Amino acid sequence: MDNISTKKEQSKKSRILIVGGVAGGASCAARLRRLSEDAEIIVFERGPYVSFANCGLPYYVGNMITQEKSLLVATPELFSKRFNIEVRVQSEVLAIDREKRDIKIKNVTNGEIYTEKYDFLVLAPGSSPIKPPLPGIDLPGIFTLRSIPDSNHIKDWMVEKNVKRAVIIGGGFIGLETTENLAKRGVGVTIIEMLPQVMPPVDPEIAEPLQEHLKANGVILHLSDGVAKFEPGPIHDTIIVTTKSGAKFECEMVLLAVGVRPEISLAKQAGLEIGALGGIRVTNQMQTSDENIWAVGDAVEVQDFITGEWSLIPLAGPANRQGRIAADVIMGRKSSFRGVQGTMVCKVFNMVVAATGVSEKTLLRLKTDGKEIPYEKIYLHPGSHASYYPGAKTITMKLIYGPKDGRILGVQAIGEDGVEKRIDVIAMAIHKHGTVYDLEEAELCYAPQFGTAKDAVNFAGMVAGNAMRGDSPAAHWSNVKEPGKFILDVREPSEFKAGHFESAVNIPLPTLRNTLHDLPKDKEILVYCGVGQRSYYATRILRLNGFQARSISGGMMTYKSLKNLS
Ligand code: FAD
């Protein structure tokens, strides 16, 4: 305890310098001041703004946010008056001298270079957009989006060049959010994505409805193909984007949204430890390999909450929490970062896609790497709220959990309403090491406008719980072609006629009890319906009558997504 209080005393009188004044840096600075009235705190920010809302940039480009000043969460004046924190904008930190404990700063407006001493240094330099070294990458009209000046350049270009066609390289959340915003300004958008799906954090069958939604909104999707080169077009100020497969797209503007890379130049120059993924290596107290230097946000590698693997998660929530934790630790508190779950949400036109925890893709990769985590999965398609109250929309969910203990490993969902609320609830369950049984029992708020008395979260737990208990074991569409299976469709004949799995036999649920004698006892019966509810009832009837039966998770709705992918 003595050590802690001594450190506290030192820290209170300390001089703390922070590099980077947006998510992680600004939250660290403000927290430091709340813990000490005596510390001297100076924030250095290379750009012209401190604490701006980079997450709002796509909406500023789309004129949904009309005023630049709305993006400014705080100003240097506010930091000074409210928190007694000095913020120096247009001030780039060039080097760290760990021996002397000082940093070299360049005033980017007048070129002046000077040094400042520190007791503690916090690095929150963020990440920079990846600009692959492709031919023509520096042509005018090719942009990245990271800062307010970036978005102003894009907005100016759009007006000056009367942009009608844009190509977005990369189907991650920055590319998708900007797609929506450009489309809303009347621009025809083509997305080129190297992977076979958009929104890489989720599994392909969850991304599939989003892809359909993008197409329905006029977006051209060009998947499984990378960009090879950019060339000036035949008309002044147009660009021709050529892909590796030889496809060509002409446009007036390109946005590169192929991911970000941690800003580690300062950390490298100072000889701090860098992780294998290229981020600054920190402890769970956010301390670097130098005990007087902390690092937070996009620039650092953090451990995955589920897998324990090092990962790079460039999201605002972790950056803010890490900034706060670094401040706590500098001020002698015993805070620590618990790891990242990658909880994310993205809205594109009317669709919302969200996820937390691990995806099946990640689990398959771990298996290939010899680090297998056993898992089971279920799909469901509950309503966003009571079906009798107007406006209910379907949510497609995929829940991944441990087959032995039911521990929740990850969940993904897509739909038009109520998606993020379900993911947030399950994110907290994952954080508390919850199981599918906890989801079954969760007491969640209900009125017809907001949910159902058994909420989608409860349903997810119940479907997985039923599978775990053996009441209704889950089968998947990947099982239907295995030998020795009898495929039973329990929907109404009209639904069956409209489309069914090729070898399926149709016995509608209401007639099932009277036709049990037609069903084989020597084969496993895989039952499906529209979304998985009637097949669950049928599976119960069959199992109670001595048949081996499993319900195909997610029914025809999941089948359609999988089929569209193949
Ligand atoms: P940043 O917030 O990027 O701040 C780093 C700052 O450090 C920069 O301003 C930079 O100029 C400065 N800097 C770097 N080097 C130096 C130096 N040597 N000297 C001085 N200053 C320096 N996340 C979400 O969770 N949800 C979203 O919806 C979302 N939307 C996004 C949309 C866009 C367009 C972008 C670009 C990002 C979005 N993010 C979103 C990601 C989120 O903004 C980042 O994860 C978060 O800002 C990272 O915080 P940070 O403090 O690490 O870095």
Boltz pocket constraint, residues with backbone or C-beta under 6 A from the ligand:
constraints:
  - pocket:
      binder: B
      contacts: [[A, 19], [A, 20], [A, 21], [A, 22], [A, 23], [A, 24], [A, 25], [A, 44], [A, 45], [A, 46], [A, 47], [A, 49], [A, 54], [A, 55], [A, 56], [A, 57], [A, 58], [A, 91], [A, 92], [A, 93], [A, 94], [A, 124], [A, 125], [A, 126], [A, 127], [A, 145], [A, 146], [A, 147], [A, 174], [A, 263], [A, 266], [A, 296], [A, 297], [A, 298], [A, 299], [A, 313], [A, 314], [A, 315], [A, 316], [A, 317], [A, 319], [A, 343], [A, 345]]
      max_distance: 6.0
